[in-house]
Amino acid sequence: MTEAQMMVVAGAFIVAGFAKGAIGIGLPPIAVGLMTLALPLGDALAIMTIPTITTNVFQALYGGQFLVLLRRFGTMAVAAVIGVFASVVTLGKLGSPGTIGWLGLVMALYALLALFAWRPVVPRAAEPWANPLMGLATGAVTGITGIAAVPFLPYMQSLQISKNELIQGLGILFVCITAALAAALVQQNVFDTANLIGGLAAIVPTFAGVWIGQKVRHAASPEAFRKIFLYGMLALGLHMARGLL
């Protein structure tokens, strides 16, 4: 990896880490999108895996509600893992750049509706059947696109849950989904020594960005955080949808 490529990778993870710390989402698509300015998609996906898993473990454990949230969203996590492997086995490969744009468009449209016209709320009583259904659908979409986003991000945002519980709950789900993605990448022989070293080196700039983002999140009120989260989802969706242009 050249010096210029290393600078692009470091900058990508600082920006993506900030989004992760502030709203709990966005690290893989932002990091991969920026890294592909200097690296092939396969290398970007491989480098992204280690810092993504590391930050997701931190996000899942940070907050003091791990066991409570694991019981609440455990069926969604298990179903998502099943969905990832089902898609990968069916398609024979992980990730399709052509579908990521449509995924981003769906996210952007949802964020716009939730911000300006429609505020969906899923009652707690619906979670026993909705959680595994959303998990299975999310895993299937993740196996097709390589990005974990729809439909579980809009679904999680619609639950009656505090901002810190939302962030920690997302971390638990991301740990399981990212682990499944990593296993699929290993099976497809995407990793090599350079990618592993790059992924380990990316941990430092990622956590620098996460730390800054957390400061922003803790300073925000619940309603302000909701808007920040949705605007972040909108920006992320538009970023992913740029390939459709």
C-alpha positions in Angstrom: 0.0 0.0 0.0 1.4 3.4 -1.0 1.7 6.4 1.3 -1.2 8.1 -0.5 -3.4 5.1 -0.2 -2.6 4.9 3.6 -3.6 8.5 4.0 -6.9 7.9 2.2 -7.6 4.9 4.4 -6.8 6.8 7.6 -9.0 9.7 6.6 -11.8 7.4 5.6 -11.9 5.8 9.0 -11.7 9.1 10.9 -14.8 10.3 9.0 -16.6 7.0 9.3 -15.7 6.7 13.0 -17.2 10.1 13.7 -20.5 8.9 12.2 -20.3 5.7 14.2 -19.8 7.6 17.5 -22.4 10.2 16.8 -25.3 8.1 15.4 -24.2 4.5 15.8 -24.2 3.7 12.0 -22.4 4.5 8.8 -18.9 3.1 9.4 -18.8 0.4 6.6 -20.5 2.3 3.7 -18.7 5.5 4.5 -15.3 3.9 5.0 -15.7 1.6 1.9 -17.0 4.4 -0.2 -14.0 6.7 0.6 -11.4 3.9 0.4 -12.6 2.9 -3.1 -11.2 6.2 -4.3 -7.8 4.6 -3.9 -8.3 0.9 -3.5 -10.3 -2.0 -5.2 -13.7 -2.8 -3.6 -12.5 -6.2 -2.4 -9.5 -4.8 -0.5 -11.7 -2.0 0.9 -14.3 -4.6 2.3 -11.5 -6.7 3.8 -9.8 -3.7 5.5 -13.1 -2.4 6.8 -13.9 -5.7 8.6 -11.5 -5.5 11.6 -12.2 -1.9 12.7 -15.9 -2.5 12.1 -16.0 -5.5 14.4 -13.8 -3.8 17.0 -16.0 -0.7 17.1 -19.2 -2.8 17.1 -18.0 -4.8 20.1 -17.2 -1.5 21.9 -20.6 -0.1 21.0 -22.4 -3.3 22.1 -20.8 -3.4 25.5 -20.7 0.4 26.2 -23.9 1.6 28.0 -24.7 -0.9 30.8 -27.7 -2.5 29.1 -26.0 -5.3 27.2 -27.9 -8.3 28.7 -31.2 -6.5 28.7 -30.9 -5.6 25.0 -29.4 -8.9 24.0 -32.6 -10.6 25.4 -34.7 -8.1 23.6 -33.0 -8.3 20.2 -31.3 -11.7 20.3 -33.8 -13.3 17.9 -33.3 -10.5 15.4 -29.5 -11.0 15.6 -29.7 -14.8 15.1 -32.2 -14.4 12.2 -29.9 -11.8 10.6 -27.0 -14.2 10.7 -29.1 -16.9 9.1 -30.2 -14.5 6.4 -26.6 -13.5 5.6 -25.5 -17.1 5.1 -28.6 -18.0 3.1 -28.0 -15.2 0.7 -24.3 -15.9 0.3 -24.9 -19.6 -0.3 -27.7 -18.9 -2.8 -25.8 -16.2 -4.7 -22.3 -17.7 -4.3 -20.7 -14.3 -3.6 -20.9 -11.4 -1.2 -21.8 -7.9 -2.2 -23.2 -6.5 -5.4 -22.2 -2.9 -6.1 -25.3 -2.4 -8.4 -27.7 -3.1 -5.5 -26.1 -0.8 -3.0 -27.4 2.3 -4.8 -31.0 1.1 -4.6 -30.5 0.3 -0.9 -29.3 3.8 -0.3 -32.3 5.2 -2.1 -34.7 3.3 0.1 -32.8 4.6 3.2 -32.9 8.2 2.0 -36.6 8.1 1.2 -37.4 6.6 4.6 -35.4 9.3 6.4 -37.1 12.1 4.4 -40.6 10.7 5.3 -39.7 10.3 9.0 -38.2 13.8 9.1 -41.0 15.8 7.4 -44.2 13.8 7.0 -44.4 10.5 8.9 -43.2 9.4 12.3 -43.6 5.6 12.5 -43.8 3.9 15.9 -43.7 0.1 16.3 -45.3 -1.0 19.6 -43.4 -3.1 22.0 -46.0 -5.9 21.8 -45.1 -6.4 18.1 -41.4 -7.1 18.7 -41.7 -10.9 19.4 -42.7 -11.5 15.8 -41.3 -8.4 14.1 -37.7 -8.7 15.5 -36.9 -12.1 13.8 -38.7 -11.1 10.6 -36.7 -7.8 10.4 -33.5 -9.8 11.2 -34.1 -12.3 8.5 -34.9 -9.7 5.9 -31.8 -7.6 7.0 -29.5 -10.6 6.7 -30.8 -11.4 3.2 -30.3 -7.8 2.0 -26.9 -7.7 3.7 -25.8 -10.9 1.9 -26.8 -9.3 -1.4 -25.3 -5.9 -0.9 -22.5 -6.4 1.6 -24.0 -3.5 3.7 -26.1 -4.0 6.8 -28.8 -1.2 6.7 -32.3 -2.1 5.5 -34.8 -2.8 6.9 -33.4 -3.0 10.4 -32.2 0.6 10.7 -35.6 2.2 9.9 -37.2 -0.5 12.1 -34.9 0.2 15.1 -35.5 3.9 14.8 -39.2 3.4 15.0 -39.1 1.5 18.3 -39.9 3.1 21.7 -36.3 3.2 22.9 -33.9 5.8 24.2 -31.0 7.2 22.2 -28.4 5.3 24.2 -30.3 2.0 24.1 -30.7 2.5 20.4 -27.0 2.9 19.9 -26.1 -0.1 22.1 -28.8 -2.2 20.5 -27.5 -1.4 17.1 -24.0 -2.4 18.3 -25.2 -5.8 19.4 -26.8 -6.4 16.0 -23.9 -5.1 14.0 -21.5 -7.4 15.9 -23.5 -10.5 14.8 -24.0 -9.3 11.2 -20.4 -8.2 10.7 -19.1 -11.5 12.1 -21.3 -13.3 9.5 -19.9 -11.0 6.8 -16.4 -11.7 7.9 -16.9 -15.4 7.8 -18.3 -15.1 4.3 -15.3 -13.0 3.2 -12.9 -15.6 4.7 -14.7 -18.3 2.8 -14.3 -16.3 -0.4 -10.5 -15.8 0.2 -10.7 -12.0 0.2 -8.3 -11.5 3.0 -4.5 -11.3 2.6 -1.6 -10.1 4.8 -1.7 -6.5 3.5 -5.5 -6.2 4.1 -5.1 -7.6 7.6 -2.3 -5.2 8.5 -4.4 -2.3 7.0 -7.4 -3.3 9.0 -5.4 -3.4 12.3 -3.8 -0.1 11.5 -7.2 1.5 10.8 -8.4 0.8 14.4 -6.6 3.9 15.7 -8.1 6.5 13.4 -11.5 4.8 13.7 -11.6 5.2 17.5 -10.4 8.8 17.2 -13.4 9.5 15.1 -15.7 7.5 17.4 -14.5 9.5 20.4 -15.3 12.8 18.7 -18.7 11.6 17.6 -19.7 10.4 21.0 -19.0 13.9 22.4 -21.6 15.2 19.9 -24.1 12.5 20.8 -24.0 13.0 24.5 -24.5 16.7 24.1 -27.7 16.2 22.1 -31.3 16.1 23.5 -33.5 13.0 22.6 -35.4 15.0 19.9 -32.2 16.5 18.6 -30.6 13.1 18.5 -33.6 11.7 16.5 -33.1 14.4 13.9 -29.4 13.9 13.8 -29.9 10.1 13.4 -32.4 10.6 10.6 -30.3 13.3 8.8 -27.3 10.9 9.2 -29.4 8.1 7.6 -30.4 10.5 4.8 -26.8 11.5 4.1 -25.7 7.8 4.2 -28.5 6.8 1.9 -27.6 9.5 -0.6 -24.0 8.6 -0.4 -24.8 5.0 -1.2 -27.3 6.0 -3.9 -24.8 8.1 -5.8 -23.9 5.0 -8.0 -27.4 5.3 -9.6 -26.5 8.6 -11.2 
